[in-house]
Amino acid sequence: MSKSKLFVKELSLQNMLSQLEQNPSSGKARRRIIRSIQRILDELRQFLRIEKWNHYAKWAMAVAGITLAAETSAQSFQPRVDQPFGLTNPFPFYVYQAIPADVDADGDLDLVVPRVFADSLVIMTNVGTPTLPQFAGSTVVELTVAPSMGFAFTDLGDIDGDGDLDLVNIGFYGDIQFAENKGSASNFQMDTMTTGFFGLNNMQDFQAGGYFYASTPQLVDLDGDGDLDLIVGAYSFNQSTYTDTSHIFFAENTGSPSNPSFGNLQTDPFGLMGRPLGLSNDYPLPCFGDFDLDGDQDMIMNAYSADTDVYFENNGSATNPNFNPQMASSIGITTSNYTLFSSGDIDSDGDLDLFGMDLYSRTIFFHENQLINIGVEESPEFKIYPNPVSETLFIENLRGELEEMDIISMDGKRHGLSLGMNSSINVGHLPSGTYLLRLVYSDGTTQEKIWIKE
């Protein structure tokens, strides 16, 4: 099945499911829609990623009582690509992470690379577009950190709700430091690092008789209440019992999006585990994101000396997470020591891709997520150009007299646009993203084409 036909069938399926959800009436019309849903689901089973197909199957069960055997599997990412999107030279110092983040508010994701001692950030600016990233040049942002930090891990997030990205560091021995962005969404300027993080001072405060090592922070709204929580993967050693262990810790933000406050750490909550599926007994490196596009946060985890990964699907909801460790499985990514993944939709195709850093070669690598893999295809029947487009979309080789024209976004929303002079459409006001152009002719025939708005 071509990518354009797959996109059209998904849109049709979404529309029919939404129709039943909004109007659960009975009769012949409903039975006809249910038969169509069953047929499309059967067709799509072999073409969609398993997690996405399962999402539709569960939806169909909820709104129409359709029972289809759902399949389970982990995510599937494309093979590793080193130094993608124009990245060339390795870094002159050791680095653990490459964090996708829009630090200049221009609509595309840049890369933020913290030095291992967390005393500086290298910002790789995306000079391409949201759909065609390209990196050129870099800017170094110096940070003032405590001498006790040692090696440190970093994450970015708008922790104070002012619209720009702030920074949290956790050192190898558990020290926690925070820097507020004193610039703006388009002017990334870190304030002086301060000890503590809105009620959390040091990971050691939560370990009696022992030590925490290599604590890796993640700022994510895990409980769906609109503010960022703190998740930490950490390895600990108890001096009293001479035992070591690894955990995923959760500190709920009990404040608000603009006034955060954190209390005690919860250990391995919601079914999370620090040592799943035989990962090595050392530093857990979690990465959170909605990888299966079902509206809640999932987790991909690596460990310091592991050569593979573990994927935890959130089988709960956005507000009530539930991770079943028995369902955890590998997504088949080969990793290296201290590979801490970071996620972001670098190509604006609607799913989360992965960036990692090879500690020893000091190069960035990339895994594309093809959960949504909608390309731009040119049908021999008619042409649209330019594609991608920023302002005016032109159409050539129309088949005949048009009865109707639809512009449909990925969420199924229709945009009422009309065909202007020279068979052109003004699309400058539409948000960036992927769209379907559907032409309906007076003889009842239709044509569709996928295009991308920059």
Secondary structure by P-SEA (a helix, b strand, c coil): ccaaaaaaaaaaaaaaaaaaaacccccaaaaaaaaaaaaaaaaacccccaaaaaaaaaaaaaccccccbbbbbccccccccccccccccccccccccccccccccccbbbbbbbcccccbbbbbcccccccbbbbccbbbbbbbbccccccccccccccccccbbbbbbbcccbbbbbbcccccccbbbbcccccccccccccccccccccccbbbbbbcccccccbbbbbbbbbbbbccccccbbbbbbbbccccccbbbbccccccccccccccccccccbbbbbbcccccccbbbbbbbccccccbbbbbccccccbbbbcccccccccccccccccccccccccccbbbbbbbcccccbbbbbbbcccbbbbbbbccccccccccccbbbbccccccccbbbbbcccccccccccccccccccccccbbbbbbbbbcccccbbbbbbbcc
